[in-house]
Amino acid sequence: MDVYEKHFTLAEARSWLPELRRRFARIHALYAELQELRGDYEKVLAAIRANGSAPKETGFEARAAELQNLLREIVEAGIEVKDVGRGLVDFPHLRGGEEVFLCWEVGEDDIRYWHRIEDGFAGRTPLE
């Protein structure tokens, strides 16, 4: 019995690459912005705990929500996000009747690898 409901053909997975590149560029930009805003956000939270005043807007929460939405949409499409920082994703795929992953990482020009679910990134094998 298959673990995943959605299985991508190689063509379907490849069709996602432009969108994933765009989304991970935004995800990585948001992550950098969140790192910069983190100190201000923590100061606001400390002030709230100390005196109960209304928080000033730091932009942290809006950026965090956008980041979460971008990731949620990828996952809801059936794509496994394995490492946000690296932009590493797996597409559930059927290969010779076996459920495996097609593996792609930001910076790679195409999907060129697959691996068994239990093997992970270390088990990457060229498609050809």
KEGUKE-523156 format. One record per atom (N, C-alpha, C): x, y, z. Coordinates in steps of 0.001 Angstrom, whole numbers, plus 524288, in hexadecimal, padded with zeros to 5 digits. Example, Ala and Ser with C-alpha at 12.3 -4.5 7.8 and 13.67 -1.06 7.14 Angstrom:
<recs>
833867E9C681E78 8300C7EE6C81E78 833907F31C81E78 832327F73681BA8 835667FBDC81BE4 832648001E81EBE 
</recs>
This chain:
<recs>
803457FB5E80000 800008000080000 80375804E680000 80219808A17FCC2 8052080D707FC44 80466810F7800FC 8088D813B280269 8087481762806BE 8061081C8F80502 8071281E208002A 805758233D7FE37 800C8822CA7FA95 7FD27826797FB1E 7F891826AA7F7AD 7FA0D828877F240 7FD5282C8A7F20D 7FED682F017ED20 8042982D047EB78 8047E82B5A7E698 80976829D57E43F 80A4982D2E7DF65 80EE882F677DEE7 81037832C57DA89 812EF82FA57D64D 81176830A47D16F 814A982EB97CD25 81975832427CCF6 81D6F830B47CA25 82210833F67C9A0 820948392E7C711 81D34838FD7C328 81B8483DCC7C081 8188B841637C43B 8152383F367C779 812458426B7CB45 815FC844F17CF30 819A9841EE7D117 81D6C8440C7D4D9 820A0848617D24C 82268847737CD8B 8257884B6F7CACB 8224E8506A7C9E1 81D4084FD07C90A 81A05854727C817 819AA857F17CCEC 81ABC855D17D180 81AB3858CE7D661 81FB585BEE7D73D 823E185AB37D484 828EF85D1F7D5A7 828F2863137D53B 826B8865777D131 826B686B357D117 823E786D907D5D9 81F9A86B437D74F 81CAC86D2D7DBD8 81FB986C587E0E2 82237867DC7E168 8254D866DA7E621 829F786A8E7E676 82C7786BA97E219 830CA86F6D7E225 82EE3874BD7E40E 82A69876737E1FF 8283087B797E383 826CC87B7A7E952 8243A877627EB11 8228F877287F089 8272D876DA7F445 82B16873C07F2FF 82F8B873597F687 832C28785C7F698 832D587B437F250 8356C8805E7F26B 832AA883DF7F65F 82D79883D07F64F 82A7E886FE7FA10 82B17884D97FF95 82AE987FBA80037 82B8487D4A8055E 830C887ECA807B6 834E887E7E804AE 83A1D87FCB806A9 83A968859A807ED 8381A888F6804C2 8381788E95805EF 8351E88FA280AFC 830AD88D1F80B98 82D9B88DCA8105F 8309C88BEC81521 8333B8879281498 836418857B818FC 83A7A8896381AA5 83D1C88BBC816D4 8412488F9F81810 83EB58945C81AC7 83A3189611818E3 8378589A7E81B53 835E689929820E8 834058946F821B5 83262892C9826F2 836FE892C582AB8 83B7D89114828D2 840238911882C1F 84177896A882DD5 840F789A5F82A38 8421689FD582B6E 83E1E8A22382F44 839348A09682EC4 8350A8A2C983208 834728A00D8374D 836F389BBB837EA 836318988583C95 8374D89B85841A0 83B8889E7A841C3 83CDE8A16D84675 838AF8A55B847E7 836BC8A847843FF 8328E8AC0F844FF 82DA98A953846F1 82C5F8A4F38449D 827B58A2078461E 8281B8A02F84BC9 82CA189E3384D41 82D5D89C66852A1 82D028A0E985680 82EF58A58C85518 82E828AA228587D 828CC8ABAF8593A 825BE8AB7C8550B 8202D8ACCF8555F 81D698A8F1858F2 81E838A3F685849 81C0A8A00585BA1 81D7E8A0C886154 822638A21E86264 824148A312867C7 821408A7C486A0F 820858ABE9866F8 81DB68B088868D5 818078AF3E869FD 815AA8AC0E866B6 810348AA7F86793 80FBC8A77986CB1 813468A3D086D80 813178A0B987256 813F28A4388771D 8172C8A8328768B 8187D8AB9987AF4 8141A8AF6687C55 811778B19087862 80D998B58F879A8 808678B4FF876DA 807DC8B124873A7 802DD8B0248711A 801738B3FA86CD3 8051C8B71A86B07 803E08BAE6866EA 803248B830861AB 8005D8BAC485E37 7FF6D8B8A485903 804948B86685606 8056E8B44F85310 80A648B3C98503C 80AC48B79884BB2 80F848B96884AB8 810638BC57845E8 8114F8B85184195 80FF58B9BF83CE9 8108A8B62E83877 816478B5C7836F7 818558B116836FA 81DC28B03A83562 81E148ADE282FED 819C98ABBB82E0D 819CF8A90D8290C 81B348A35082987 81CE48A1C282E20 81E9989C6182EFB 81A1D8988F82E07 815AE899978307F 81150895E183026 80F3B8955A82A98 80EE4899B8827C0 80CFB8997F8225F 810B18965F81EEE 815BD8971E81FA6 8198C8943581C8A 8198C88E6C81E02 8190E88D5382304 818CA887DB824C1 813F68852A82276 80F94887EC82262 80AC7885AF82028 80B6A884B881A4E 80DE58885981787 80EC988796811F3 8124D882DF810F4 81660882618141C 819ED87DEE813B0 816F6878CF8148C 813CB878A381893 810BA873EF819B2 80CFC872AE81542 80A82876A28130A 806D9875BB80EBC 8099C873A0809E8 80E22875BD808A6 8110D873C980421 8127386E03804CB 8144086CA58096D 815A48672B80A79 810D6863A880A8F 80C9D8658780CF4 807CD8626E80D3B 805BE86135807C9 805DF8650B80448 803F5864327FEF9 8072B860197FC13 80C40860107FCE8 80F9585C177FA75 80E1F856B07FC83 80DAF856468019F 80C6E851408040F 806FB84F6A80272 8033B8530180240 7FDED85189800B5 7FDA884FAC7FB10 80168851367F7D7 801A784F527F271 803AD849B97F22C 8058C847AF7F6A3 8077E842517F6CF 80D69841EA7F69D 81014846617F6DD 815C8846767F6A4 817E78467C7FC34 81BD1843467FD2D 81E3F842EF80255 822B4846E4802B5 8226284A768066C 826AB84E2380756 82A3D84B9E80B5F 82EFB84A5D809C5 832A18479680D33 8365984B3D81016 837EA84F9080D91 83B788534681007 83A49858A380DC5 837EA85C03810EE 8365B8612D80F19 83B228646580D97 83F2386450810CE 843C88676C80FCF 8467F8660980AB3 846AB8611B80987 8492F85F50804AD 8457085F7B8000C 8405985FC48012C 83C8C85F677FCF5 83C4D859EC7FACD 83C8A856227FE49 83C8F8509A7FCC9 8370A84E6F7FD2C 8352784C407F8D3 82FE184A037F8B8 82FF58449D7F63C 82C05841977F795 82B2F83C707F544 825A683C2F7F31F 8252D839BD7EEA3 82022838D47EC29 81EEB832FF7EC83 81ABA831657EF1A 8194C82BDF7EEFF 8188282A1A7E954 81A86825827E81B 81AAC823A37E2B4 81A6E81DAE7E2CC 8181581B797DECF 81818815C97DE3F 81C17814537DA16 81FC1811097DB9D 823F480F587D810 823EC809637D810 8225E807377D3BD 82218801857D35B 81E7B7FF287D76F 81A44801E17D8BA 816857FFFE7DC93 8180E8011F7E238 81CBC803397E30F 81E8F8047C7E857 81DCE80A537E95C 81BF680B897EDFC 81B5F810F67EF8C 820B78131B7F132 82278817337EE79 82792819947EF6B 826DF81F837EF42 82B33822557EFCA 82B1B827FE7EF3D 82E6D829AB7EA97 82C6882D697E7A5 82FA78306E7E411 831D7834D77E75D 836E1835CD7E70D 8398A8395E7EA9F 83BA883E117E7A8 83ABE842C67E9CC 83CA8847947E761 83E3584B717EB96 8423F84E847EA6D 84421852807EE09 844E4857987EB0A 8436E85BFD7ED84 84440861177EB1E 849E88616A7E941 84AA18635F7E496 84FD1863B97E245 850B085F8E7DE26 84DB985B557DE70 84E14857567DA5A 84AA0859117D5D4 84C7C858407D107 8498E85A137CC85 844F98568E7CB18 844FC851B77CCF9 840DD84DFF7CB91 84090849CE7CFCB 83C88846AA7CF75 83C1B8421C7D2E3 83F4483DCC7D057 8436883C397D2EB 846F0838547D0B1 847A48338E7D440 84520833A57D8DF 845F982F7E7DCAB 840E382D797DEEE 84127828BA7E0C8 83CEA826577E3B9 83F6D823617E842 83C488220D7EC25 83E2681EB07F067 8398881BF67F2EF 83AB1817807F53E 836AB814B67F82B 83532818007FCE6 8306F8177E7FE92 82E7981AA3802F1 831E2819F1807BF 833608152F808EB 836608142480DAD 83C1E815B180D3E 83E0A816998087A 84393817D1807BB 844D981D9E80853 8411F820F78075C 8420B8268D807D4 8460A82892803F6 847C382D66804E7 84B4C8302580162 8504382CFF80047 8524282A4580436 857128273F8038F 8567F822F27FF7B 851AA821527FE6E 850B281D397FAA1 84F6581F227F530 85064824207F434 84F238264F7EF01 851DB8232E7EAB1 84EC5821EB7E6BD 850A281EE57E245 84F26821D57DD4F 852AC8224C7D98A 85144824F57D4A4 84CA3822497D1F5 8494F825667CF81 844B48234B7CCC5 8463F81FEF7C81E 84A3A821997C535 84BB781EA27C08A 84EB0819D67C1E9 
</recs>
